Amino acid sequence: MVFVLFLIFIVVPIVEISILIQVGEQLGVMSTIGLVILTAAIGASLVRSQGLQTLMTAQQKIQQGQQASQEVIEGIMLAIAGVLLVTPGFATDTLGLLMLMPLTRKPIANYFLARLVVKGMGGAHAGQPFGRSAQNDDDIIDGEFSRKEHKQHIEHDDKKS
């Protein structure tokens, strides 16, 4: 976890600054700043439209009684893409666009969905992949039960002298 935080807060900004300097030398400072602002604005707009589309698909699946696990993962990816796209820099914009475009987002979501394990969920069994059950519906037996307690008769001698 410390290594991930190191990458996020130290390595990523250094990479972004070096790319911004190189692009600024080629295009000029004002053009580079304009390009960074433009990618943030376009990215935010695309995240909004893709997010609404993913939300509508998830709602349709839920109304049909299907699991929307793919859409949940894609929604998380869209939120991350939004953060990456409004973060100044071209490397984060590239990663954000990969998570934003449906052509690349769906395979990435499938990759994470296949590796995601949910533990301690009421409907899913611990250690089972997200959206999958350990049992088939054929294994479920519907029935009723009642608890009968075995009572022991113990006689107490209430008489005390």
C-alpha positions in Angstrom: 0.0 0.0 0.0 2.9 2.3 0.8 4.3 1.6 -2.7 1.0 2.5 -4.4 0.8 5.8 -2.5 4.5 6.5 -3.4 3.6 6.0 -7.1 0.5 8.2 -6.9 2.0 11.1 -5.0 5.6 11.1 -6.2 6.1 9.2 -9.5 2.9 10.3 -11.3 3.5 14.1 -10.7 7.1 13.8 -11.8 6.1 12.0 -15.0 3.3 14.5 -15.7 5.6 17.5 -15.1 8.2 16.1 -17.5 5.6 15.4 -20.2 4.1 18.9 -19.7 7.5 20.5 -20.1 8.2 18.6 -23.3 4.8 19.4 -24.8 5.2 23.0 -23.7 8.5 23.2 -25.5 6.9 22.0 -28.7 3.5 23.8 -28.6 4.2 26.7 -26.3 3.0 27.4 -22.8 -0.4 28.9 -23.6 -1.2 26.1 -26.1 -0.2 23.4 -23.6 -2.3 25.0 -20.8 -5.3 25.3 -23.2 -4.9 21.7 -24.2 -4.9 20.6 -20.6 -8.1 22.6 -19.9 -9.7 21.3 -23.1 -9.0 17.7 -22.2 -10.5 18.2 -18.7 -13.7 19.8 -20.1 -14.2 17.2 -22.8 -13.4 14.4 -20.4 -15.9 15.7 -17.8 -18.6 15.9 -20.5 -17.8 12.3 -21.8 -17.8 10.9 -18.2 -21.2 12.4 -17.6 -22.8 11.0 -20.8 -21.1 7.6 -20.4 -22.1 7.5 -16.7 -25.7 8.2 -17.5 -25.7 5.5 -20.2 -24.2 3.0 -17.7 -26.7 3.9 -15.0 -29.6 3.4 -17.4 -28.3 0.0 -18.4 -27.8 -1.0 -14.8 -31.4 0.1 -14.0 -32.8 -1.9 -16.9 -30.9 -5.0 -15.7 -32.1 -4.6 -12.1 -35.7 -4.2 -13.3 -35.4 -7.4 -15.3 -34.1 -9.2 -12.2 -30.5 -9.5 -13.5 -27.3 -8.7 -11.8 -25.7 -5.4 -12.8 -22.2 -6.3 -11.6 -20.6 -5.3 -14.9 -22.3 -1.9 -14.8 -21.2 -1.4 -11.1 -17.5 -2.0 -12.1 -17.9 0.2 -15.1 -19.4 2.9 -12.9 -16.5 2.8 -10.6 -14.1 3.0 -13.6 -16.0 6.0 -14.9 -15.6 7.8 -11.6 -11.9 7.0 -11.6 -11.7 8.2 -15.3 -13.3 11.5 -14.3 -10.7 12.1 -11.6 -7.9 11.2 -14.0 -9.3 13.4 -16.8 -9.6 16.5 -14.6 -6.1 16.0 -13.1 -3.7 18.2 -15.1 -1.5 16.1 -17.3 -1.4 13.9 -20.4 -0.4 10.6 -18.8 -3.5 10.7 -16.5 -5.6 11.8 -19.4 -4.5 8.8 -21.4 -5.4 6.4 -18.6 -8.7 8.2 -18.1 -9.6 7.9 -21.7 -8.8 4.2 -21.6 -11.3 3.8 -18.8 -13.8 6.1 -20.5 -14.1 4.6 -23.9 -16.6 1.6 -24.1 -14.3 -0.2 -26.5 -11.5 -0.5 -23.8 -13.6 0.0 -20.6 -15.6 -3.2 -21.1 -12.6 -5.6 -21.4 -10.9 -3.8 -18.4 -14.1 -4.2 -16.4 -14.4 -7.9 -17.4 -10.8 -8.4 -16.2 -11.5 -6.8 -12.8 -14.8 -8.6 -12.5 -13.2 -12.0 -13.0 -10.7 -11.3 -10.2 -13.0 -9.5 -7.8 -14.0 -11.6 -4.7 -16.6 -10.4 -2.3 -16.4 -11.7 1.2 -19.0 -11.5 3.9 -21.9 -10.6 1.7 -25.3 -11.9 2.7 -26.3 -13.4 -0.7 -22.9 -14.4 -1.9 -20.7 -17.0 -0.3 -17.3 -15.9 1.1 -14.6 -16.4 -1.4 -16.9 -16.6 -4.4 -16.4 -14.2 -7.4 -18.6 -11.2 -7.5 -22.0 -11.9 -9.2 -21.6 -15.7 -8.9 -23.2 -18.0 -6.4 -21.7 -21.2 -5.0 -25.0 -23.1 -5.6 -27.3 -23.5 -8.6 -31.0 -22.7 -8.1 -31.6 -26.5 -8.6 -30.0 -27.1 -5.2 -32.4 -25.0 -3.2 -35.1 -26.9 -1.3 -38.1 -24.8 -0.2 -39.7 -25.8 3.1 -40.8 -24.9 6.6 -39.5 -25.9 9.9 -40.4 -25.5 13.5 -38.1 -25.9 16.6 -39.2 -28.3 19.2 -37.3 -28.3 22.4 -36.8 -31.4 24.5 -38.0 -30.6 28.0 -36.7 -32.5 30.9 -38.9 -32.8 33.9 -36.9 -32.1 37.0 -38.6 -32.3 40.3 -37.5 -29.8 42.8 -38.1 -30.3 46.5 -39.5 -27.0 47.5 -40.0 -28.0 51.0 -37.4 -26.7 53.3 -37.3 -27.4 57.0 
